[in-house]
């Protein structure tokens, strides 16, 4: 033994220090798109691509609009996922 001490964190220590093990912590809960602070921003490229694909699969091309915001795109994606059986 060299006399050095190591400061390795055990799994139990890491869990005890993690804020996500607190069952009352709702900071990482799934939020309604209407509550998103960035919901009014334009939809992301990934959302646009997925929404376009889902609208084609659902035979609902009117569901895709290029100027949707993030929140509306998310809601339409959720609805189309249900319609196409992907939810």
Contact map, one row per residue, 1 for C-alpha under 8 A:
111100000000000000000000000000000000000000000000000000000000000000000000000000000000000
111100000000000000000000000000000000000000000000000000000000000000000000000000000000000
111110000000000000000000000000000000000000000000000000000000000000000000000000000000000
111111000000000000000000000000000000000000000000000000000000000000000000000000000000000
001111100000000000000000000000000000000000000000000000000000000000000000000000000000000
000111110000000000000000000000000000000000000000000000000000000000000000000000000000000
000011111000000000000000000000000000000000000000000000000000000000000000000000000000000
000001111100000000000000000000000000000000000000000000000000000000000000000000000000000
000000111110110000000000000000000000000000000000000000000000000000000000000000000000000
000000011111110000000000000000000000000000000000000000000000000000000000000000000000000
000000001111111000000000000000000000000000000000000000000000000000000000000000000000000
000000000111111100000000000000000000000000000000000000000000000000000000000000000000000
000000001111111110000000000000000000000000000000000000000000000000000000000000000000000
000000001111111111000000000000000000000000000000000000000000000000000000000000000000000
000000000011111111001000000000000000000000000000000000000000000000000000000000000000000
000000000001111111001000000000000000000000000000000000000000000000000000000000000000000
000000000000111111100000000000000000000000000000000000000000000000000000000000000000000
000000000000011111111100000000000000000000000000000000000000000000000000000000000000000
000000000000000011111100100000000000000000000000000000000000000000000000000000000000000
000000000000000001111110100000000000000000000000000000000000000000000000000000000000000
000000000000001101111110000000000000000000000000000000000000000000000000000000000000000
000000000000000001111111100000000000000000000000000000000000000000000000000000000000000
000000000000000000011111110000000000000000000000000000000000000000000000000000000000000
000000000000000000000111110000000000000000000000000000000000000000000000000000000000000
000000000000000000110111111100000000000000000000000000000000000000000000000000000000000
000000000000000000000011111110000000000000000000000000000000000000000000000000000000000
000000000000000000000000111110000000000000000000000000000000000000000000000000000000000
000000000000000000000000111111000000000000000000000000000000000000000000000000000000000
000000000000000000000000011111100000000000000000000000000000000000000000000000000000000
000000000000000000000000000111110000000000000000000000000000000000000000000000000000000
000000000000000000000000000011111011000000000000000000000000000000000000000000000000000
000000000000000000000000000001111111000000000000000000000000000000000000000000000000000
000000000000000000000000000000111111001000000000000000000000000000000111011000000000000
000000000000000000000000000000011111001000000000000000000000000000000010000000000000000
000000000000000000000000000000111111101000000000000000000000000000000000000000000000000
000000000000000000000000000000111111111000000000000000000000000000000010000000000000000
000000000000000000000000000000000011111100000000000000000000000000000000000000000000000
000000000000000000000000000000000001111110000000000000000000000000000100000000000000000
000000000000000000000000000000001111111111000000000000000000000000001111000000000000000
000000000000000000000000000000000000111111000000000000000000000000001110000000000000000
000000000000000000000000000000000000011111100000000000000000000000001100000000000000000
000000000000000000000000000000000000001111110000000000000000000000111100000000000000000
000000000000000000000000000000000000000011111011000000000000000000111110100000000000000
000000000000000000000000000000000000000001111111000000000000000000000100000000000000000
000000000000000000000000000000000000000000111111100000000000000000000000000000000000000
000000000000000000000000000000000000000000011111110000000000000000000000000000000000000
000000000000000000000000000000000000000000111111111000000000000000000100110010000000000
000000000000000000000000000000000000000000111111111100000000000101000000100000000000000
000000000000000000000000000000000000000000001111111110000000000000000000000000000000000
000000000000000000000000000000000000000000000111111111000000000000000000000010000000000
000000000000000000000000000000000000000000000011111111100000001100000000100110000000000
000000000000000000000000000000000000000000000001111111110000100100000000000000000000000
000000000000000000000000000000000000000000000000111111111000000000000000000000000000000
000000000000000000000000000000000000000000000000011111111100000000000000000010011001000
000000000000000000000000000000000000000000000000001111111111111100000000000000010000000
000000000000000000000000000000000000000000000000000111111111100000000000000000000000000
000000000000000000000000000000000000000000000000000011111111000000000000000000000001000
000000000000000000000000000000000000000000000000000001111111100000000000000000010011000
000000000000000000000000000000000000000000000000000000111111100000000000000000000000000
000000000000000000000000000000000000000000000000000000111111111000000000000000000000000
000000000000000000000000000000000000000000000000000100110111111100000000000000000000000
000000000000000000000000000000000000000000000000000000100001111110000000000000000000000
000000000000000000000000000000000000000000000000001000100001111110000000000100000000000
000000000000000000000000000000000000000000000001001100100000111111000000000000000000000
000000000000000000000000000000000000000000000000000000000000011111110000000000000000000
000000000000000000000000000000000000000000000001000000000000000111110000000000000000000
000000000000000000000000000000000000000001100000000000000000000011111000000000000000000
000000000000000000000000000000000000000001100000000000000000000011111101100000000000000
000000000000000000000000000000000000001111100000000000000000000000111111100000000000000
000000000000000000000000000000001000011111110010000000000000000000011111110000000000000
000000000000000000000000000000001101001100100000000000000000000000001111111000000000000
000000000000000000000000000000001000001000000000000000000000000000011111111100000000000
000000000000000000000000000000000000000000100011001000000000000000011111111110000000000
000000000000000000000000000000001000000000000010000000000000000000000111111111000000000
000000000000000000000000000000001000000000000000000000000000000000000011111111100000000
000000000000000000000000000000000000000000000000001000000000001000000001111111110000000
000000000000000000000000000000000000000000000010011001000000000000000000111111111000000
000000000000000000000000000000000000000000000000000000000000000000000000011111111100001
000000000000000000000000000000000000000000000000000000000000000000000000001111111110000
000000000000000000000000000000000000000000000000000001100100000000000000000111111111000
000000000000000000000000000000000000000000000000000001000000000000000000000011111111111
000000000000000000000000000000000000000000000000000000000000000000000000000001111111111
000000000000000000000000000000000000000000000000000000000100000000000000000000111111110
000000000000000000000000000000000000000000000000000001001100000000000000000000011111111
000000000000000000000000000000000000000000000000000000000000000000000000000000001111111
000000000000000000000000000000000000000000000000000000000000000000000000000000001111111
000000000000000000000000000000000000000000000000000000000000000000000000000001001101111
